[in-house]
Amino acid sequence: MSVFDKAVRKLKRIFLRFHLDEKLWLLALDCLPQRYVFALWHRSLPRKLDFHIQKVGATTIKFQDAHLIVHWSDFPPVGSGPSASLYILQQEVMRLDCFGGDDGHMHFNPEQCYLINRLDKSTIPRIYFPAGSRQDHIARATFELKYNFHTALATNVLLEIQNYPLDANQLAAAADDMHRLMTEMLVKDLVAV
């Protein structure tokens, strides 16, 4: 075992044992390869998957080692509407927010981007949908999930996510289920589509 490997093992023990403050994470980001820092970061966070699953009204669509969680999101400064998060191996790789108007958007690897952007939530990149109704954004989110999940996987820094053999047919079926569930949310809540 090399000196570098020993140092990484020791840092893993330290990082996993203590909840570290932001300054230490930023120092680690400056000193270690991004892949190692994010792996440690991901392991130290509370499980976002559990948070999304436990949201009131959330529905989980499971396939392979993936979870597609459909729920309602309310973010007053940004918008509200149906949302979905695609998790692979406990890692959120894609988030789709169908807020209507000019506010509908998606994120690739949001937690990873949060760390890489130096713990600044305002710089987490969003890819905006064309302006339209919430129903238009649901249709766009379904399309993005079916055809652009490869980009979400490829841009993740963890090799196990990059190389994950996600079955496109199973994902397409899950995307259709997501579309149906999001539409039901709009009708149920009597929200203007």
ABEGO torsion letter per residue (X at the ends): XBAAAAAAAAAAAAAAABBBBAAAAAAAAAABBAAAAAAAAAAABBBAAAAAAABBGBBBBBBEABBBBBBBBBBAAAEBEBBBBBBBGGBBABBBBBAEEAABBBBBGAAAAAAAAGGBAAABBBBBBBBEBAAAAAAAAAAAAAAAAAAAAAABABAAAAABBBBAAAAAAAAAAAAAAAAAAAAAAGBBX
